[in-house]
Amino acid sequence: MVEDERTQLLPKEAGWDEPPSLSCNHSERVLASVPKKNPAGPSGWGCLPPGAKWKSTLDRQGGLPLSLNFWSSCIKYLIFLLNFLFSLLGLLTLVIGLWGLEDKKSLGSEQLPHLGTDPMLLFVVVGLAVSAVFLAGCVGALCENICLLWFFAGGIFTFLILETLVGILVYALWDQFQDVLDSAMLLAISRYQDDSDLRFLLNEIQLGLQCCGVVSYQDWKSNLYFNCSSPGVQACGLPASCCINPWENGTIINSQCGFGALRLDEATAQNMVHFGGCSPRLRQWMDQNSWAIRDYTLVTIVIEGLEFLLVTKLVRDIKARKISD
């Protein structure tokens, strides 16, 4: 009679065998009160195998997906945080580029032929690529989406290849690279009045390096407005950024301080404007700061390489978790 009462306390459903034997200790009997499938055939009651975890048993019985382990979760949220920050930088760069193009009407029919020389186009391309790749990594890490994570890994790998190739080419073709910079500055001089961004860059370079033109101040004769044959008031003049003292002891730059400088003899003009071109000083500055450029490039490559390794590790962990489910 006692045995019958004990048997009725344990529900016996279809597909389950008899309750566990009395050889199980107390803790094993408690854990065994949850049915678990018998891999040998029909389901049965039994003691949990050594090392079995209560949470894993509940997850398997209830159909809930197993969560990532502690270190995989740390990697997941670290990737999410880094990608979120880089996504914001990419979106900010994209917005600045689009705003610059719209502000200058560079997408209009008149300015469209010069779109390739617009500095804002570089902001748009870089911002679009960075924001797309890192947003995919951000969402992919948070949602544990393998497709987005592989897209992010492919984008990071592409960035690494491009940065490495550019670094090798610049190092191997350093002199040719500087010649390209000289040609770009001459092009910027010819379009000084047409593009506000090029005008801003040239002014900052000339003010910062205290120089004028590419090789000498005479390079500004190639500009249509500063050429002596021009009928305008800027004829035979120079930008204010070429002046030795453009502020003239004030707080506002005198935009007319370089007017007529190309008509003066060198002895008189050298007291007003900088004679030396920006190319030699720019090369000297780049040689002096090459270590900073190199270190910045290396740090960027290392960070992207670590992100690539972390995201591949996270993908493997997600796949292993899904297989175990």
C-alpha positions as CSV (number, residue, x, y, z in Angstrom):
1,M,0.0,0.0,0.0
2,V,2.9,2.3,0.8
3,E,4.5,1.5,-2.5
4,D,1.3,2.3,-4.4
5,E,0.9,5.7,-2.7
6,R,4.5,6.5,-3.4
7,T,4.0,5.6,-7.0
8,Q,0.9,7.8,-7.5
9,L,2.8,10.9,-6.2
10,L,5.0,10.8,-9.3
11,P,3.0,11.5,-12.4
12,K,3.5,9.0,-15.1
13,E,2.8,10.3,-18.6
14,A,2.9,8.6,-21.9
15,G,6.5,8.2,-23.2
16,W,8.1,8.3,-19.7
17,D,9.4,5.3,-17.8
18,E,9.4,4.5,-14.1
19,P,10.6,7.0,-11.6
20,P,14.3,6.9,-10.5
21,S,15.5,4.1,-8.4
22,L,16.1,4.5,-4.7
23,S,19.9,4.3,-5.3
24,C,20.0,8.0,-6.2
25,N,20.9,10.3,-3.4
26,H,18.7,13.2,-2.3
27,S,20.2,15.9,-4.5
28,E,20.1,13.6,-7.6
29,R,16.4,12.8,-6.9
30,V,15.6,16.5,-6.7
31,L,17.2,17.1,-10.1
32,A,15.7,14.0,-11.5
33,S,12.2,15.2,-10.8
34,V,12.4,17.0,-14.1
35,P,11.9,14.5,-17.0
36,K,14.8,14.1,-19.3
37,K,15.0,12.1,-22.5
38,N,16.7,8.8,-22.6
39,P,19.0,8.7,-25.6
40,A,18.9,4.9,-25.6
41,G,15.3,4.7,-26.6
42,P,12.1,5.7,-24.8
43,S,12.2,8.5,-22.4
44,G,12.9,7.7,-18.8
45,W,13.4,9.0,-15.4
46,G,16.9,9.0,-14.1
47,C,19.7,10.8,-12.2
48,L,21.4,13.6,-14.1
49,P,24.9,12.6,-15.3
50,P,27.9,14.0,-13.4
51,G,28.6,17.7,-14.3
52,A,25.2,18.3,-15.8
53,K,23.9,21.9,-15.2
54,W,20.4,22.7,-14.0
55,K,20.1,25.7,-16.3
56,S,21.1,23.8,-19.4
57,T,18.5,21.1,-18.6
58,L,15.8,23.6,-18.3
59,D,16.8,25.3,-21.5
60,R,16.8,22.1,-23.4
61,Q,13.5,20.9,-22.0
62,G,11.8,24.2,-22.4
63,G,13.1,24.9,-25.9
64,L,14.9,28.2,-24.9
65,P,18.1,29.0,-26.7
66,L,21.3,28.7,-24.7
67,S,22.9,32.1,-24.0
68,L,26.5,32.9,-24.8
69,N,29.1,32.3,-22.1
70,F,30.6,35.2,-20.2
71,W,33.6,35.9,-22.4
72,S,31.6,35.6,-25.6
73,S,29.1,38.1,-24.1
74,C,32.0,40.5,-23.3
75,I,33.2,40.2,-26.9
76,K,29.7,40.8,-28.2
77,Y,29.1,44.0,-26.2
78,L,32.7,45.3,-26.8
79,I,32.2,44.9,-30.6
80,F,28.8,46.7,-30.3
81,L,30.3,49.6,-28.3
82,L,33.3,50.1,-30.7
83,N,31.1,49.8,-33.8
84,F,28.6,52.2,-32.3
85,L,31.3,54.9,-31.8
86,F,32.8,54.3,-35.3
87,S,29.3,54.4,-36.8
88,L,28.7,57.9,-35.2
89,L,32.0,59.1,-36.7
90,G,31.1,57.7,-40.1
91,L,27.7,59.3,-40.0
92,L,29.1,62.6,-38.9
93,T,31.6,62.5,-41.8
94,L,28.9,61.7,-44.2
95,V,26.6,64.5,-43.0
96,I,29.5,67.0,-43.2
97,G,30.2,65.9,-46.8
98,L,26.6,66.1,-47.9
99,W,26.2,69.5,-46.2
100,G,29.3,70.8,-47.9
101,L,28.1,69.6,-51.4
102,E,24.7,71.0,-50.9
103,D,26.0,74.3,-49.5
104,K,28.2,74.9,-52.5
105,K,25.6,73.5,-55.0
106,S,28.2,71.1,-56.2
107,L,25.6,68.7,-57.5
108,G,24.2,71.3,-59.9
109,S,24.7,71.1,-63.6
110,E,27.3,73.9,-63.6
111,Q,29.5,72.5,-60.8
112,L,29.1,68.8,-61.7
113,P,32.2,68.7,-64.0
114,H,34.4,69.8,-61.0
115,L,32.8,67.3,-58.6
116,G,35.9,65.0,-58.7
117,T,38.1,67.8,-57.3
118,D,35.7,68.7,-54.5
119,P,37.1,67.8,-51.1
120,M,33.6,67.2,-49.8
121,L,33.2,64.2,-52.1
122,L,36.0,62.4,-50.2
123,F,34.0,63.0,-46.9
124,V,30.9,61.5,-48.5
125,V,32.7,58.4,-49.9
126,V,34.6,57.7,-46.6
127,G,31.6,58.5,-44.4
128,L,29.3,56.3,-46.4
129,A,31.7,53.3,-46.4
130,V,32.6,53.6,-42.7
131,S,29.0,54.1,-41.5
132,A,27.7,51.2,-43.6
133,V,30.3,48.7,-42.5
134,F,30.3,49.7,-38.8
135,L,26.5,49.9,-38.6
136,A,26.3,46.4,-39.9
137,G,28.8,45.3,-37.2
138,C,26.9,47.2,-34.5
139,V,23.5,45.7,-35.4
140,G,25.0,42.2,-36.1
141,A,26.7,42.0,-32.8
142,L,23.7,43.2,-30.8
143,C,21.2,40.9,-32.7
144,E,23.8,38.0,-33.1
145,N,23.1,38.1,-36.8
146,I,25.8,36.0,-38.6
147,C,25.2,37.5,-42.0
148,L,25.7,41.1,-40.8
149,L,28.8,40.0,-38.8
150,W,30.3,38.4,-41.9
151,F,29.5,41.6,-43.9
152,F,31.3,43.6,-41.2
153,A,34.3,41.2,-41.2
154,G,34.5,41.5,-45.0
155,G,34.4,45.3,-44.8
156,I,37.1,45.4,-42.1
157,F,39.3,43.0,-44.1
158,T,38.9,45.3,-47.2
159,F,39.8,48.3,-45.2
160,L,42.9,46.5,-43.9
161,I,44.0,45.6,-47.4
162,L,43.4,49.1,-48.8
163,E,45.2,50.8,-45.9
164,T,48.2,48.4,-46.2
165,L,48.4,48.9,-50.0
166,V,48.2,52.7,-49.7
167,G,50.9,52.8,-47.0
168,I,53.2,50.6,-49.0
169,L,52.7,52.7,-52.2
170,V,53.2,56.0,-50.3
171,Y,56.4,54.7,-48.7
172,A,57.8,53.2,-52.0
173,L,56.7,56.2,-54.2
174,W,57.3,59.0,-51.7
175,D,58.8,61.4,-54.3
176,Q,56.0,60.7,-56.8
177,F,53.5,61.2,-54.0
178,Q,54.9,64.6,-53.2
179,D,54.8,65.5,-56.9
180,V,51.1,64.6,-56.9
181,L,50.6,66.9,-53.9
182,D,52.3,69.7,-55.9
183,S,49.9,69.2,-58.8
184,A,46.9,69.1,-56.5
185,M,48.0,72.5,-55.0
186,L,48.4,74.0,-58.4
187,L,44.9,72.8,-59.3
188,A,43.6,74.3,-56.0
189,I,45.3,77.6,-56.9
190,S,43.6,77.8,-60.3
191,R,40.2,77.1,-58.6
192,Y,40.8,79.3,-55.5
193,Q,37.7,81.5,-56.0
194,D,35.5,78.7,-57.3
195,D,35.6,76.3,-54.4
196,S,35.3,77.6,-50.8
197,D,36.7,74.3,-49.4
198,L,39.8,74.5,-51.6
199,R,40.2,78.2,-50.6
200,F,40.0,77.3,-46.9
201,L,42.6,74.5,-47.3
202,L,45.0,76.7,-49.2
203,N,44.6,79.6,-46.7
204,E,45.3,77.3,-43.7
205,I,48.4,75.8,-45.4
206,Q,49.8,79.2,-46.3
207,L,49.1,80.7,-42.9
208,G,50.3,77.7,-41.0
209,L,53.5,77.1,-43.0
210,Q,54.1,80.8,-43.7
211,C,54.4,80.3,-47.4
212,C,52.9,81.4,-50.7
213,G,52.1,79.4,-53.8
214,V,53.6,75.9,-54.6
215,V,57.2,76.7,-55.6
216,S,57.1,80.5,-55.2
217,Y,54.5,83.3,-54.9
218,Q,54.7,83.7,-58.7
219,D,52.5,80.5,-59.0
220,W,49.5,82.7,-58.2
221,K,49.8,84.1,-61.7
222,S,48.1,80.9,-62.9
223,N,44.9,82.0,-61.2
224,L,42.5,83.8,-63.6
225,Y,41.6,86.5,-61.0
226,F,45.2,87.2,-59.7
227,N,46.8,87.2,-63.2
228,C,48.0,90.7,-64.2
229,S,45.9,90.5,-67.3
230,S,42.7,90.3,-65.3
231,P,40.5,93.4,-65.4
232,G,39.4,93.0,-61.8
233,V,40.7,94.6,-58.6
234,Q,42.5,91.4,-57.7
235,A,44.8,91.6,-60.8
236,C,48.5,91.2,-59.9
237,G,47.5,90.5,-56.3
238,L,47.9,87.7,-53.8
239,P,45.6,86.2,-51.2
240,A,45.7,87.6,-47.8
241,S,47.1,84.3,-46.5
242,C,50.3,85.1,-48.4
243,C,50.9,88.3,-46.4
244,I,53.6,88.3,-43.7
245,N,51.2,90.1,-41.3
246,P,47.7,89.7,-42.7
247,W,46.1,90.9,-39.4
248,E,48.1,94.1,-39.4
249,N,48.1,94.2,-35.6
250,G,44.3,93.7,-35.6
251,T,41.9,90.8,-35.0
252,I,40.5,90.6,-38.5
253,I,42.5,89.7,-41.6
254,N,43.0,92.5,-44.1
255,S,41.8,90.8,-47.3
256,Q,43.5,93.5,-49.4
257,C,47.0,93.2,-47.9
258,G,48.3,91.3,-50.9
259,F,46.7,93.5,-53.6
260,G,49.3,94.6,-56.2
261,A,52.1,92.5,-54.8
262,L,52.9,90.9,-58.1
263,R,53.6,94.3,-59.6
264,L,56.3,95.1,-57.0
265,D,60.0,94.3,-57.3
266,E,61.2,91.5,-55.1
267,A,63.0,93.8,-52.6
268,T,59.8,95.6,-51.9
269,A,57.5,92.6,-52.1
270,Q,59.5,90.5,-49.6
271,N,58.5,92.9,-46.9
272,M,54.9,92.3,-47.6
273,V,54.4,88.7,-48.6
274,H,56.1,85.3,-48.2
275,F,58.4,84.5,-51.1
276,G,58.9,80.8,-50.4
277,G,56.5,78.2,-51.8
278,C,54.6,75.8,-49.7
279,S,55.9,72.6,-51.4
280,P,59.4,72.6,-49.8
281,R,57.9,73.5,-46.4
282,L,55.1,70.9,-46.7
283,R,57.7,68.2,-47.6
284,Q,59.8,69.3,-44.6
285,W,56.7,69.1,-42.3
286,M,55.8,65.7,-43.6
287,D,59.3,64.4,-43.0
288,Q,59.4,65.8,-39.5
289,N,56.0,64.3,-38.7
290,S,56.3,61.0,-40.6
291,W,56.6,59.1,-37.3
292,A,53.2,60.5,-36.2
293,I,51.6,59.6,-39.5
294,R,53.1,56.1,-39.3
295,D,52.0,55.5,-35.7
296,Y,48.5,56.7,-36.4
297,T,48.3,54.3,-39.4
298,L,49.6,51.4,-37.4
299,V,47.2,52.0,-34.5
300,T,44.3,52.1,-36.9
301,I,45.4,48.9,-38.6
302,V,45.9,47.2,-35.2
303,I,42.4,48.2,-34.0
304,E,40.8,47.0,-37.2
305,G,42.8,43.8,-37.0
306,L,41.6,43.1,-33.4
307,E,38.0,43.8,-34.4
308,F,38.3,41.3,-37.2
309,L,39.7,38.6,-34.9
310,L,37.0,39.4,-32.3
311,V,34.1,39.2,-34.8
312,T,35.3,35.9,-36.2
313,K,35.5,34.6,-32.6
314,L,32.0,35.8,-31.9
315,V,30.7,34.2,-35.1
316,R,32.2,30.8,-34.1
317,D,30.7,31.1,-30.6
318,I,27.2,31.9,-32.1
319,K,27.4,29.0,-34.5
320,A,28.5,26.6,-31.6
321,R,25.6,27.8,-29.5
322,K,23.1,27.2,-32.3
323,I,24.5,23.7,-32.9
324,S,24.2,22.9,-29.2
325,D,20.6,24.1,-29.2
